[in-house]
Amino acid sequence: LFWTKVISLLKAATNTDTTESNHDDVEIQSSLLNMAFENECCPPLVARLLALIYPEELSRPDRNRRVTLHHAAMRPWHAWEWPREDGTSDAASLRLLNLESASLLRNAMSLSPQEVAEQKDKDGLLPLHYMVSTCMKACCAGGRSSSEDPLLEMMEILGYFVQLNPASLNIRHPQTSLYPFLQASAEAAAAAAIKSNTHSSSSIHEEFQLSIVYLLLRENPSLVECGLR
């Protein structure tokens, strides 16, 4: 009964109608797996279980040419994933949400074939491109506690993305023609400009944006010369 409810909820989240003839079993399985890794309503353990049941779907591109690693990288990091830093402890149910996206991404990377990190979607974007955007948005967002644990996890995972596909550092963003380290820098600058124009308060984690830029550049310093051309 539990598993039936889980599948039903994921189908509802993906707007999947299994009665329609244009959906075959393979497409439904792929859609459920990708939604499990992207949607914040799905716990990492459930996503991992789906991946273990349908391991072949981890490397099967969807209609947008995205694999599960794309979807995991696109999942936003929410404020509830930051542990409390006010001297009190979260309730047990809330502690389950701490570092939830980090756990999910680690599952996606460990269970997926290494070659999926080289997969470009229909827009020419690698999983790394989405991960960079997700990281920069999380650093800019407000409402987080002062805990640095999620940011440190984020940077470690970003390093794993590079290890899976070192050549990704040399692949420009198809819309901006920027290398990943410049993409990170540009998104940080854009977020700062928006906050300045709207007089929004700064995030306490904004310094990690420079750390992310440095991490991406450190892996291939020769890109500095290329980026100036």
C-alpha positions in Angstrom: 0.0 0.0 0.0 2.8 2.4 0.8 4.5 1.9 -2.5 1.2 2.3 -4.4 0.7 5.6 -2.7 4.3 6.7 -3.5 3.8 5.9 -7.2 0.5 7.6 -7.3 1.9 10.8 -5.8 4.8 10.8 -8.2 2.4 10.3 -11.1 0.3 13.1 -9.9 3.3 15.4 -9.6 4.4 14.5 -13.2 0.8 14.8 -14.6 1.3 11.2 -15.9 -1.8 9.6 -17.1 -1.1 5.9 -17.5 -4.4 5.4 -19.4 -3.2 7.4 -22.3 -1.9 5.3 -25.2 0.9 7.7 -26.0 2.7 6.8 -22.7 4.5 3.4 -22.7 5.9 1.7 -19.6 9.4 2.8 -20.3 8.5 6.5 -20.6 6.4 6.3 -17.4 9.3 4.7 -15.5 11.7 7.3 -16.7 9.3 10.1 -15.9 8.8 8.8 -12.4 12.5 8.4 -11.7 13.4 11.9 -13.0 10.6 13.5 -11.0 11.7 11.7 -7.9 15.2 13.2 -8.2 14.0 16.7 -9.1 10.9 17.3 -7.0 11.3 18.4 -3.4 8.3 16.4 -2.4 10.2 13.1 -2.8 12.6 11.9 0.0 16.0 10.8 -1.2 15.5 7.2 0.1 12.4 6.9 -2.2 14.3 8.2 -5.1 17.2 5.8 -4.4 14.7 2.9 -4.2 13.3 3.9 -7.6 16.8 4.0 -9.1 17.6 0.6 -7.8 14.4 -0.8 -9.2 14.9 0.8 -12.6 18.7 1.3 -13.0 18.5 1.4 -16.8 16.5 4.5 -16.6 19.4 6.5 -15.1 21.0 6.7 -18.4 17.9 7.0 -20.6 17.4 10.6 -21.9 13.9 12.0 -21.7 12.1 14.1 -24.3 14.4 17.0 -23.5 17.5 14.8 -23.8 18.0 15.1 -20.0 19.1 12.2 -17.8 18.4 11.7 -14.1 21.6 13.5 -13.2 20.3 16.7 -15.0 17.1 16.5 -12.9 19.0 16.0 -9.7 21.2 19.0 -10.4 18.2 21.1 -11.2 16.6 20.5 -7.8 16.6 23.7 -5.6 18.2 23.7 -2.2 15.6 25.0 0.3 16.0 26.7 3.6 14.7 23.7 5.5 17.9 21.8 4.5 20.0 24.1 6.7 20.5 22.9 10.3 19.5 25.3 13.0 22.3 27.4 14.6 20.4 29.0 17.4 21.4 26.5 20.1 18.2 24.4 19.8 17.7 21.1 18.0 15.3 20.5 15.2 12.5 18.0 15.7 13.3 14.5 14.5 11.0 14.9 11.5 12.8 18.2 10.5 16.3 16.7 10.9 15.3 14.3 8.1 15.2 17.3 5.8 18.7 18.5 6.6 21.0 18.2 3.6 18.3 16.4 1.7 19.4 17.7 -1.7 23.0 16.7 -1.0 21.9 13.2 -0.2 19.8 13.0 -3.3 22.7 14.2 -5.5 25.1 11.7 -4.0 22.6 9.0 -4.8 22.3 10.2 -8.4 26.0 10.3 -8.9 26.8 7.0 -7.2 24.1 5.0 -9.0 24.4 6.6 -12.5 27.0 5.4 -15.1 29.8 7.9 -15.3 29.1 8.7 -19.0 25.8 10.5 -18.1 27.9 13.4 -16.9 28.7 14.0 -20.6 25.1 14.0 -21.7 23.9 17.3 -23.2 20.2 18.1 -23.2 18.3 19.6 -26.1 19.6 23.1 -25.1 23.2 21.8 -25.1 23.5 22.0 -21.3 25.5 19.5 -19.3 24.5 18.4 -15.7 27.4 20.6 -14.5 25.8 23.7 -16.0 22.6 23.1 -14.1 24.5 22.3 -10.9 26.4 25.6 -11.1 23.2 27.6 -11.4 21.6 25.6 -8.5 24.6 26.3 -6.3 24.7 30.0 -7.1 21.0 30.4 -6.4 21.3 28.6 -3.0 24.2 30.9 -2.0 22.2 34.0 -2.9 19.0 33.0 -1.2 17.9 34.4 2.2 16.2 32.7 5.0 19.0 30.2 5.7 20.7 29.6 9.0 24.3 30.5 9.5 25.3 26.8 9.2 27.9 26.3 6.5 27.4 22.5 6.3 25.1 22.6 3.2 27.5 24.9 1.4 30.5 22.7 2.1 28.5 19.7 0.9 27.5 21.6 -2.2 31.1 22.5 -3.0 32.2 18.9 -2.5 29.5 17.6 -4.8 30.4 20.2 -7.4 33.9 18.8 -7.3 32.5 15.3 -7.9 30.7 16.6 -10.9 34.0 17.8 -12.3 35.7 14.5 -11.5 32.9 12.6 -13.4 33.6 14.7 -16.5 36.7 16.9 -16.3 36.2 18.0 -19.9 33.0 19.8 -18.8 35.1 22.7 -17.5 36.1 23.4 -21.2 32.5 23.4 -22.5 30.9 26.8 -22.8 27.3 27.5 -21.8 25.4 27.4 -25.1 23.3 30.5 -24.3 26.1 32.7 -22.9 29.3 31.2 -24.3 30.8 31.3 -20.9 32.9 28.6 -19.3 31.5 27.2 -16.1 33.7 29.3 -13.8 32.6 32.4 -15.7 29.0 31.2 -15.7 29.2 31.1 -11.9 30.8 34.6 -11.7 28.2 36.1 -14.1 25.2 34.6 -12.1 26.7 35.9 -8.9 27.0 39.4 -10.4 23.5 39.2 -11.7 22.1 38.2 -8.4 23.9 41.0 -6.6 22.6 43.5 -9.1 19.0 42.4 -8.5 19.4 42.7 -4.8 20.9 46.1 -5.1 18.1 47.3 -7.4 15.4 45.9 -5.1 17.1 46.8 -1.9 16.9 43.3 -0.7 19.0 42.1 2.2 22.2 40.2 1.4 22.5 36.4 2.1 24.9 35.4 4.8 26.4 32.8 2.5 27.2 35.1 -0.5 31.0 34.7 0.1 30.7 31.1 -1.0 29.9 32.3 -4.5 33.6 33.3 -4.9 34.6 29.9 -3.4 32.6 28.2 -6.1 34.2 30.3 -8.9 37.6 29.5 -7.4 36.9 25.8 -7.2 35.9 25.6 -10.9 38.9 27.7 -12.0 41.4 25.8 -9.8 40.6 22.6 -11.6 41.8 24.1 -14.9 43.6 27.4 -14.4 44.5 27.7 -18.1 40.9 28.7 -18.7 41.7 32.2 -17.4 43.6 32.9 -20.7 40.8 31.3 -22.8 38.1 33.3 -20.9 39.7 36.6 -21.8 39.7 36.0 -25.5 
